[in-house]
Every structure is written in structure tokens, then in C-alpha cells.
Amino acid sequence: MAEISKSQLHQEALEIALWDTPSPKPDAESMSKLQQVYSDSNDQAVGNKAVGDGSALPDLGPLASFVTWESVAATIVHKAVTISGFNPGATVFDPVAWSEYLRKFSTIPFFLTYTSDIRHASISSLSLEKGVNAVSDLLENIMTPTDFKGVVTSIKKIGQLALESEGQTQKNSNQQTGVLSRNERSLYAGAVRTAVEMKYKSGKGYEQLQQTIDVYRGYGVLDFDKCKRQAETLLKWDGKSVEDWENDTASHPKPPNQSPAWDQ
């Protein structure tokens, strides 16, 4: 574990404490405006997937009770969920919590670096392949092609949940895929987001409209040394195993959507 000065150690603790402060709620006037914009024509669908190439990671040291580095990362990501008020197990869309979670996730103080961008993709009810491709070139930087197939299965589960969640005749499905990936002796935590406009057709259910979607893609690299230096803080947080992290989403029990549009 890398040694740092006492003043640097105190600065780290301060950064974590500031990040750990729950997000403020908008005032009544702002909330009223948000409710006018975001009605029940919006829902959300979230899924999480952990993958790994089996490469060795450093010894856990004082974090040994977590058993794996993936569970350390899951606990940190769960903390971002808690302090933002975000509920990955809900299908009801909360625009404030949705926004705040990404802000907290992207500024996790246990990341060495954070990389993000936005890609554009054209999809229709007959072709979702470009939507998957918009995710692949980033995520395949942090996992093997085989592991990416597991993430695609999670994305298809999210798609199935979006099709089943009833709302207005026309709705926006806000979708997020969370990823933990052990790859080449590093551990990555990622988030992929998009919003898909869907329309209900009698006798067919919901389907995606032809549209161009914006896909947010971001991931951080876990700082093992910093985690061990700040073990006392992490051990006080609500521990979350990687299995619980995967299971605590509304899409987890759903079967992967089998539409041929994924491959076209």
C-alpha cells in the first residue's frame, strides 16, 4: 500500500466526507416545475452485472472482511445509491434521484480516474443492434468479449422490464446498466444510460419507436491503495455483496428479451 503524508490522509478523509453528504432536495417551486416536465409518461429500468477475467488483484489487507474487491466496489457504489436517494429496484422514475445518482457515481472519491462520453445511435422496433454497438466499443475496453456478452444479457433484461412497465400510451423509458468488471488486474465500475421513446400498440404491447438515442457511457478505475488507507470509513458503511448489488434491481428476475431486433 502506498504511503502518503498525514496531511494528504486528512485531505482524503475530507473529500470522502464531503462526497458522503446526502444530496439536497430542490425547493417547492423547482419541484413543481419538474413535475410538469416529468409525469407518469416516464419510467425507469435498471440492471447490474458483474464480470471478470479472473486476473489477480491486490491483497485486501484491512478490508479482508469484504472477501472480494468486487464487494468493496459494490459497497461504494451502493453508497452513491443511498446518498442520492436513487432506487434501482423501482420502475417509477424520480428525475432528481436519477440525476443525482450519476453525479455521485461519477465523482466517487475512490476512483483513480473517471472516463465518460456520449454516443448517438439510431434504433427502431426492427433494429436495436446499433444501440448495443454504441455501448460495446467502450465496455470492451474494460472486459473480455465473452464478459461483454453477459452485459448484453443484462441489457436485454432491462429491455424486457421496459416493455412490461405500464404507463401512458407513449412513454420515455429511462434505462441504466451498472457494471463491475475485473480486467487485466484492475477493477472498473461503470454506468451506461439512455432514454428510449416507446409507444403502446393494441395487441402488441410496447415497442421502441424509430429514433436517435443518446447513450451516456462512463467508468471509474478503483484505487486499491486509497480503499485500504480509508478502510475504517468503508467498514462503517452498509456492506453490499456483489451478489446483492446484482440482485437489487427491478430487471434482475426478468428473462432476457428475445426480440430478433437485437441482432439487426
N, C-alpha and C positions, 0 to 999 in steps of 0.2 A: 504493500500500500504506500503510495507516495506521501512523503512528509510535507507539511505546509506550516507556516508560522501561525502563532496563536491569533494574531490579528486577522489573518486570512480565514482561519477556522471560525472566528466570531462573525466575519462577514458572510460566510456560507450559511451560518445558522440564521442570520438576519434575513437573508434572501429567501430562505425556506419559510421562515415565519411570516414574512410579508405575502409570499405566494399562497400560503395556507389560510389567509384571511378570506372568509366567505364573500362571494360576490355581492355587491349592493343591489337592492331592488330598485327598479325605476319608480319615479313618483307617480301619483294617481293620474295626472294628465298624460304622461307618456304612456302609461299602461292602457289608457282609454284609446289612444291613437293606435297602439299596437293591436288591440282587439278588433279595431275596424279593418286593419290590413290583414291580420291573420285570424281567420274564422275557422269553422269546422270543415272548411274546404282544404285544410292542411292536416296531414297525419305524419307519423314517423315510423321508420322501420330500421332497427339496429341489429347488427350481428357482430360477434367477436370470434377470432380464430387465432390459435397459437400454433406455430410450425417451427421446425428446426432441423438442421443438418447433422446434429449430433456432435458438433465440434466442442472442444473443451473450453470452459470459461474459468475465470479465477476462483480460488477458494472463497467461500462465503465469509469466512472469519467470524466476526461478531454477529453476523446475520444468519448463522447456521440454522436457527430455528425455522427459517423460511423454507428450508430444504433445497429449493432451487432458485436460481436467479430469475426465472420466469415469474415465480410467485412474488419476488421482490418488486419486479416491474408491474405486475398486476395490482399489487397493493398501492403503488404510487399512482397508477392510472385511476384506480378506484377512488383515491383521494381527490383527484381532479373532478370526478363524478360528484362526490359528496359536496365539495365546496362550491360547485357551480349550480347545484340543485337539479342536475340532469338525471333523467331516469331512463336508462337503456332498455328497461323492461316494459316501458309503456308504448302505446301506439298513439296516444294523444300528443299533439305537437305543442311544445312550450317554446316559443321563439326566443325568449330571454335565456332560458337554460340551455337551449341549443347553441346559441351564440357564445354564451359564457363558457360552456364546456370546451369549445375549441380554443378559446382564448387561454384558458387554464392549461389545457393539454399542450399547446404549442409553446408555453413558457415554463414547462416543468423544470425546476432547478436542478434536477438530477440528470439532465441531458448534457452530453459533451457538445453536441451540435444539433441543430434542427434544420431540416430541409423541407421546403414546400413549394408548390406551384399550382396552377390551374390549367387544365386541359379542356379542350372543346371536342365534343363528339356528336355525330348525328345518328339518331336511332329512330326506329318506327316499331309498330306492332309486329312487323315481319322480320326485323333485323336488330339484334342487340349486340352483335359482335364488336362494333366499333366502341361501344360503351365499355366492354371488357378490355379491349385493346388500349383504351385511354388509361387504364389502371396498370396494365401489365408491365409497360416499359419502366415504370418507377419501381414497382414492388419486386420485379425480378432482379433489381439491383441489390436487394436485401434478403433474397431467399432463392432456393433452387427452383427450377421449373416444375418439379414434382410437388414441392410445397405450395407453389402458386396455384396448382390445380385444387388443393384443399381450400384455399382462399376463395376461388371461384365457386366452389360448392357453398360456402358461406354466403356469397353474394346471391346465389340462386335461392337460398332460403329466405334472404331478405326480400327478394323479388316476389316469392310466394306469399310472404306476410303482407306485402303492399297490395297484392291482388285481392287478398281476403279482407283487409281492413275496410269496413264500410264507412262511407262519408257522403259527401254531396255527389251529384251526378258527374261533375267534373271536379277533380281534386289534384293537389300537389302532394306527392309522396316524397318526404324528406328522408333520405337514406344514408346510413353511415355504416362502414365496415371498419372495425377495430382489429389491429394486427399486432401480435408479438412474434418476432422472428429471431431465432438463434441462427446466425450465419457467419461462417468463417471467423469464429472466436469473438464475435461481437453480438450484442443483443439490441434489437431495434423495437421500438414501439411506434406504430403508425396509425393513421386515421385517413380514410377515404370517404368523401361526401359528395352527394349530388342531390338534385331535386328533379323528379320526373313527373310531368303532367300526364294524368290518366283520366280516362272517361269511361263511364259505365254504359254498357250496351246490353239491352234487354236480351236475356237468354244466353249471353256470353260472359257477363261479368265485366270486371275492369280490364282495360288494355292500355298500353302506352300509346300515346299519340306520336305522330311523326314530329320530331323536334330536334333542336340542337341543345345539348345539356352541357353545363359547366361542371367539371369534375375537380374537386379540391383534393390534393394529394400531399400528405406531409408525414414525416417520420423523424424521430429523435434517436440518438445513439446513447445508450445508458452508460453513465460514468460509474464504473465499479468502485473505484477508489473513493469517490465522494460518498457513495452509498455507505461504504464501510466506515468512513470518518463520521458520518451522521447517523450511525446505527441506532444510537439512543433515541433519536427522533422517530425513525422508521419503525422501531419496535413498539412505540406507543400508538401508532396508527392502527386503524381497523384492518387487520390482516385479511388478505384476499388470495386464496389459492388460484392458480392459473385455471384450474377446472371450474371453480366458481365464477371466475371472470368470464369464461366462455359461456357458461350456462345461464347467467343472469341477464339474458336479452330475450326480447319477445320472439325473435326469429328462431332461437335455438331448437325448439321442439318441432319446427315445421320441416316438411320434406323439401328437398331442393326442387325448384320449379323446373318442369321438364319441357318447356316450350322449345321447339326447334329454332326459335328466333335467336337463341344464344349462340348458335353456330353459323349464323348467316349475316 
